[in-house]
């Protein structure tokens, strides 16, 4: 399996770009909020069962996708302190031991752009962070540090390009992966 691991702070465009790449490549889109939202129906964010089940479910889906022969998958991820520091390494190890490859893509944008995007109505519908005040509080506490992430193969500043242009920067890599099969 070929896994595109898109990561970055909230409102950098991960899901928007991932949807475009998925449409262009046929890769399956596994957005991290699918699991997060399901677990929030029962557990508090950051609680022990929430943390354990979230990572277990993310990894289980990836493991089963490898086993089922899924050609390509896109995973969106926002690093934060309730996730194990070695989570990205676990993902890479899991996929690579199954004969797959992982391509880490980091999305960024300027603070002003990020803050303006938090108010986008689509974020509220998706249950995502929408409060600039909460974002600033979380950021000042170090909640969005990505020091434990591997160096990205590609970094894209999404405030300088449209989502379609960002996807176009990723797409040639997907073609390369598909040609290897």
C-alpha positions as CSV (number, residue, x, y, z in Angstrom):
1,X,0.0,0.0,0.0
2,X,1.1,3.5,-0.7
3,X,0.2,5.9,2.2
4,X,0.1,9.6,1.8
5,X,0.4,11.0,5.4
6,X,-0.8,14.6,5.3
7,X,-0.1,16.5,8.5
8,X,-0.1,20.0,9.8
9,X,-1.9,22.3,12.2
10,X,-5.7,22.8,12.1
11,X,-7.0,24.8,9.2
12,X,-3.9,24.3,6.9
13,X,-6.1,22.5,4.4
14,X,-5.4,18.9,5.0
15,X,-8.9,17.5,4.3
16,X,-9.5,19.8,1.4
17,X,-6.3,18.9,-0.3
18,X,-6.7,15.2,0.6
19,X,-10.1,15.1,-1.1
20,X,-8.7,16.5,-4.3
21,X,-5.8,14.1,-4.3
22,X,-8.1,11.2,-3.5
23,X,-10.4,12.1,-6.4
24,X,-7.4,12.4,-8.8
25,X,-5.7,9.2,-7.8
26,X,-8.4,6.9,-6.6
27,X,-6.6,6.5,-3.2
28,X,-8.9,5.9,-0.3
29,X,-9.3,8.9,2.1
30,X,-9.0,8.0,5.8
31,X,-9.5,11.3,7.6
32,X,-8.5,11.2,11.2
33,X,-11.7,12.8,12.4
34,X,-13.7,9.7,11.4
35,X,-12.2,7.9,14.4
36,X,-12.0,11.0,16.6
37,X,-15.6,12.0,16.2
38,X,-16.8,8.4,16.8
39,X,-14.9,8.2,20.0
40,X,-16.0,11.6,21.2
41,X,-19.5,10.2,21.3
42,X,-18.5,8.1,24.3
43,X,-15.2,9.4,25.7
44,X,-13.7,12.8,26.7
45,X,-11.0,14.0,24.3
46,X,-7.6,13.0,25.7
47,X,-8.9,10.5,28.3
48,X,-7.1,7.2,28.6
49,X,-9.7,5.1,26.7
50,X,-10.0,7.8,24.0
51,X,-6.2,7.9,23.4
52,X,-5.8,4.2,23.4
53,X,-8.7,3.4,21.1
54,X,-8.0,6.3,18.7
55,X,-4.5,5.1,17.9
56,X,-5.5,1.4,18.0
57,X,-8.3,2.1,15.5
58,X,-6.1,4.3,13.2
59,X,-3.4,1.6,13.1
60,X,-6.0,-1.2,12.7
61,X,-7.5,0.4,9.6
62,X,-4.1,0.9,8.1
63,X,-3.1,-2.7,8.9
64,X,-6.2,-4.1,7.4
65,X,-5.9,-1.9,4.3
66,X,-2.4,-3.3,3.7
67,X,-3.7,-6.8,4.2
68,X,-6.6,-6.2,1.9
69,X,-4.4,-5.0,-0.9
70,X,-5.6,-1.4,-0.9
71,X,-3.4,0.3,-3.5
72,X,-3.3,3.8,-1.9
73,X,-4.6,5.6,1.1
74,X,-4.4,9.2,2.3
75,X,-4.4,9.8,6.1
76,X,-4.9,13.3,7.5
77,X,-3.3,14.1,10.9
78,X,-2.8,17.0,13.2
79,X,0.0,16.4,15.7
80,X,-0.9,17.1,19.3
81,X,0.2,16.0,22.7
82,X,-2.4,13.3,23.4
83,X,-1.0,11.2,20.5
84,X,2.0,9.0,21.2
85,X,5.2,10.7,20.2
86,X,6.2,7.7,18.1
87,X,2.8,7.4,16.3
88,X,4.1,8.4,12.8
89,X,7.0,6.0,13.2
90,X,4.5,3.2,14.2
91,X,2.6,4.0,11.0
92,X,5.7,3.9,8.8
93,X,6.9,0.7,10.4
94,X,3.4,-1.0,10.0
95,X,3.1,0.0,6.3
96,X,6.7,-0.7,5.4
97,X,6.8,-4.2,7.0
98,X,3.8,-5.0,4.8
99,X,5.8,-4.0,1.7
100,X,4.3,-0.5,1.4
101,X,5.6,3.0,1.4
102,X,4.7,6.1,3.3
103,X,5.1,9.7,1.9
104,X,4.9,12.4,4.6
105,X,3.5,15.7,3.4
106,X,3.4,18.7,5.8
107,X,0.9,21.5,5.1
108,X,1.5,24.9,6.6
109,X,0.1,28.4,6.4
110,X,0.8,31.8,7.9
111,X,-0.8,32.5,11.3
112,X,-3.2,35.1,9.9
113,X,-4.4,32.8,7.2
114,X,-4.9,30.0,9.7
115,X,-6.9,32.2,12.1
116,X,-9.1,33.4,9.2
117,X,-9.8,29.8,8.1
118,X,-10.9,28.7,11.6
119,X,-14.2,30.5,11.0
120,X,-15.0,28.7,7.8
121,X,-18.5,27.2,8.1
122,X,-17.3,23.8,6.8
123,X,-15.1,23.4,9.9
124,X,-18.1,23.7,12.2
125,X,-20.0,21.1,10.2
126,X,-17.0,18.7,10.5
127,X,-16.8,19.2,14.3
128,X,-13.3,20.8,13.9
129,X,-11.7,23.5,15.9
130,X,-13.3,26.9,15.0
131,X,-12.4,29.2,17.9
132,X,-9.5,31.5,17.4
133,X,-9.3,32.1,21.1
134,X,-9.1,28.4,21.9
135,X,-6.6,27.9,19.0
136,X,-4.3,30.6,20.5
137,X,-4.6,29.1,24.0
138,X,-3.8,25.6,22.7
139,X,-0.9,26.9,20.5
140,X,0.6,28.8,23.4
141,X,0.6,25.6,25.5
142,X,2.5,23.7,22.7
143,X,-0.5,21.6,21.6
144,X,0.4,21.8,17.9
145,X,4.1,21.0,18.1
146,X,5.1,18.5,15.5
147,X,8.7,17.8,16.8
148,X,8.0,14.1,16.8
149,X,7.1,14.0,13.1
150,X,9.6,12.7,10.6
151,X,10.9,15.2,8.1
152,X,8.4,15.6,5.3
153,X,9.2,14.5,1.8
154,X,7.2,17.5,0.7
155,X,6.1,20.7,2.5
156,X,3.5,23.0,1.1
157,X,2.5,26.5,2.3
158,X,-1.2,26.4,1.5
159,X,-1.7,30.1,1.9
160,X,0.4,30.6,-1.2
161,X,-1.4,28.1,-3.4
162,X,-5.0,27.0,-4.0
163,X,-6.0,23.5,-2.7
164,X,-5.9,22.3,-6.4
165,X,-2.4,23.6,-6.8
166,X,-1.3,22.0,-3.5
167,X,-2.8,18.7,-4.8
168,X,-0.9,19.1,-8.1
169,X,2.3,19.2,-6.1
170,X,1.5,15.9,-4.5
171,X,0.0,14.2,-7.5
172,X,3.2,13.5,-9.4
173,X,4.4,11.5,-6.4
174,X,1.2,9.4,-6.6
175,X,1.8,8.7,-10.3
176,X,5.4,7.6,-9.5
177,X,4.0,5.2,-6.8
178,X,1.5,3.8,-9.3
179,X,4.1,3.3,-12.0
180,X,6.2,1.2,-9.5
181,X,3.4,-1.4,-9.2
